[in-house]
Amino acid sequence: MTTESTTQQWVKSSYSNSGSCVEWAPRTASTTGTVPVRDSKNPNGPALGVPAAAFSAFVAGIKAGEFDTA
């Protein structure tokens, strides 16, 4: 899925200090059922469309520490 950067309101993590992270457009989920995700270093490049339920489960897993590697 390619998403025009001008038509989305992109969000970057507040934990991002280096600018090397992903961005997402959460407001799109209510109308399309997907959350666009893109590389913050390439805002005019392609975006992946992640199903809203899968994105929510991923975020919940992060908050629960399910992906901690240390």
C-alpha positions, 0 to 999 in steps of 0.5 A, a space after each residue: 500500500 502506498 500512502 501519500 504523506 500529505 493526506 495523512 497525519 503521521 505520528 512518531 514515537 515520543 521515544 524517538 530521539 534519532 529520527 530513525 524509527 517508524 511513523 504511523 497514521 492512526 486516524 486512518 484506521 477508523 475509515 479504512 480498517 488499516 493503520 499505515 506504517 512507514 519509515 520516518 527516514 523516507 516519508 515519501 516512500 511506500 507505507 505498509 497497511 497493517 490491519 487495525 486489530 493487529 496493530 492494536 495487539 502489537 502495541 498492547 504486546 509492547 506495553 506488556 513487555 512481550 517483546 523485551 529482549 533483555 
